[in-house]
């Protein structure tokens, strides 16, 4: 699946496709979506996301992650509707990526 397809496919399709992806592919999509938003420091942003996800309450975690992403965005975006869609999909991809990384770390310890 191409990154542009992540933005246009129905959520049910997106969820199924993302669950099948390996961490490397999720990272690639994350990098591209970040660039689309004007953010190019993947490592710093993922560090902030990982720290934030570790502290999140599961009931509002998705909204909190979106709020974090919005706080990192450069000012003056032209198309706020398109940006909202990218942030929404980026939050989904990032949450799944962090979950897969945590699962990989914890399963390696067992």
N, C-alpha and C positions, 0 to 999 in steps of 0.2 A: 504494500500500500504506500502510495506517495503521500508526502506531508500535506499537500494541497487537498487530497482526498479526506484527510482527517477533519478538515474544516467544513466539508460539504456533505459528508455521509450522515445518515440518520444515527441517532445516539445508540439505538439497539445494535446496529451494524458495527459502530465504533467500538462498543464495549467488547463484543465478540472478537473483533480483529486485534484489539490491544492486548487482550488476555493471551492470545497466541504468540505475541511478539516476544523476542528475547530482549534482554536488557540493552544490548548494543543498538538494536533498532529503535528502542524507546529513547535512548540517548540521542540518536541521530535526529529523530523527530523533535525532541525537546530543544536541541541546538537550533534547528531551523525555525521553530516557532518563536524562540527567544529573539533570533535575528529579525524576524518579521515584526517584532514589537520594538526593535531598536536596542535590544540588549545583547551584548556580545561576550560577556564574561561568564561563561557557563559554570566554571568551577566555583566562583564566588557565590553565584545565585543558587546553585545546588546546595552549597554549604548552608546558606541561610534557610533554604527550604527543608533540608534534613533536620536542622535544629528546630525549626518551627513545627514540623510534622511530629517530632518526638514529644512535643509539649501539647499537641492539640487534643481537644475534647472531641470524641468521635461524632457528637451530634451536630457540631457546627464547623468541623474541620475543613470541609470543602470551601465554605465561604471565607474562612480565615486564610486559607491558602490563596484564594483569589485576591483578597485584600492585600496580602503580602506582595503578590505579583504586581498589583496596581501601584503599590508604594515604590516599587523599583523602576517603574516606567518613566522614560523621559517626558517632559512636559510638551504640550503643543501638538498632540496627535490630531490628525485631520478627521479621520473617520472613526468616531467613538463606537458606533454600532459594530463595525467590523472588528475593532480592537476588543470589544467585549466578547465576541465569539472566539477569537484567538485565545484570550485569557481563560475563558471557560474550558476550552479543549486542552490548553496547556496545563491547567490545574489537574485535569483528569489524567493526562499522560504522566505528569510529575508524581502524582500520588501513587500511581501504579508502579512507576520506576523505583521510587523509594521503597515501596512494599516489597518488590522483587529483590532489591538489594539487601534489605533487612532479612528477608526469608533466606536468601543465599548465605548470608553471614551466619545466621542462627542454625541452619541445617548443616553447615560445615563444622560447627562445634560439636554436634551430636555424634 
